[in-house]
Amino acid sequence: MANTHDAASNAELDFDVRACPSPAYVVDDALLRRNLERLGDVQAASGAKILLALKGFAMWDTFPLVRQYLVGTTASGQDEARLGFEAFGGEVHCFSPAFGDEEMGVVLRYADHLSFNSPSQWQHFRETVAAAPRRVSCGLRVNPEHSTGDVPLYDPCAPGSRLGTRARELSPEAMEGLEGLHFHTLCEQNSDDLESTLAAFEAKFGGYLADLAWVNFGGGHHITRDDYDIERLVRVIRDFRGRHPHLEVYLEPGEAIALNTGYLVCTVLDIVDNDGPIAILDTSATAHMPDVLEMPYRPEIIGGGEPGEKAHTYRLGGQTCLAGDIVGAYSFDAPLAIGDRLVFTDMAHYTMVKTTTFNGIRLPSICRIDETSRAIRTVKTFGYEDYRQRLS
């Protein structure tokens, strides 16, 4: 059955939704540069250094653009550290809740800064770091025990958290040889939460700062969101640096780099009915946009509305066997038809990095939109071998 329309028309988007494979992640270089320019302005105004957190966005085809603005990357382990070193350059920072001995041998080839999660990990690896062929500045992740987020799943300060060392578990002896402290407590939050968190951090750990070289304010800063208070952020950082002028300050957002820069383009494969019409797509909530189920949240669709807002409402489901592989309910001005393309928004961050091949479903292709010509270039497609090689 041929398609009759697309819910996302070219009048609503300035690129051709049919010029890419389906499904596909499509990153808009113009929107990406807009975010990077804002982050670059924050660096210049505050004196802080901003790193790209690869756990949120690791589309290395864009790194030549990103490194025009940011000073380096931050990794969660050996493979991200290597990717940052080889594909991005600049500074490479790394944190893990616990490093293994073999992994540490790899990390030390690439990292410039290491943040350990506990004093015991620092003591375990102290001699290994000292013997490394390159100098690595080491620090400790701490837990200010100051919760500001709304989603417990993403709160590193929640009771019983495994992330970061509490002040009561720290001593001057445990800090010996360390050069920095690292806290990461935010998730999609504004600078008022950073300000209150920083006050808690200084109240609990300020006594150690005089002997250090750097402090990492972690990620979760939604700096490129339209309602983010950048003036407050700059003031908070400048005031902190005024109190501690010898300290280098780092921020490591992942989501803010790619926020609102990309799409997931997909196709309607079938329409069935069970207490209302259900459109089955060639994508999947669980395999291609897992935060829809984990957060949870409801992504927007170009041309789509809330259930009942427009004339025709559908539930949208994926291809996997998971009964709950449902993105949500959306309404459209015209009926959907098999072959129609839908465009989910804000699908660059925490999407490509979290995809799976559950049920053997293929990974979405990766594409970029040129800043000036608006032409779509397909960067990468995935097939059977990508699925096969993950399993044995």
Summary of the structure (lengths in Angstrom):
residues: 392
radius of gyration: 22.5
end to end distance: 38.4
largest distance: 71.5
contacts: 1328
relative contact order: 0.17
helix: 32%
strand: 23%
